[in-house]
Amino acid sequence: MQLGIGENSGLENICYAPLTSQFTGPPDIKQCVVQSVWGYFQDSEDTFDETDTDAEGFVVNYLDHFVKCTQ
């Protein structure tokens, strides 16, 4: 998130934030659109590898997490 800060090309200056406009000012980093599948897992292998069992005994894993993020 600090990449390019000193060169005026930080994430807030180069991110794709389609819900902002010239009237709202520069986008907040939280408004940037995820451009990578890894972003859905917070760029964390541990988050990607997490598994759980739901109330009905089904295994919940990265596929369920991805579907939840994209619905």
Residue pairs with C-beta under 8 A, 6 or more apart in sequence:
1 10
1 11
1 29
2 10
3 10
3 11
4 10
4 11
4 13
4 14
11 29
11 32
12 26
12 27
12 28
12 29
12 32
13 26
15 27
15 29
15 31
15 32
15 33
16 32
16 33
16 35
17 27
17 31
17 32
17 33
18 33
19 31
20 26
20 27
20 31
34 40
36 43
37 66
38 48
40 65
40 66
40 69
40 70
41 47
41 48
41 62
41 65
47 65
48 62
49 62
50 61
50 62
50 65
51 59
51 60
51 61
52 59
52 60
52 61
53 59
53 60
54 60
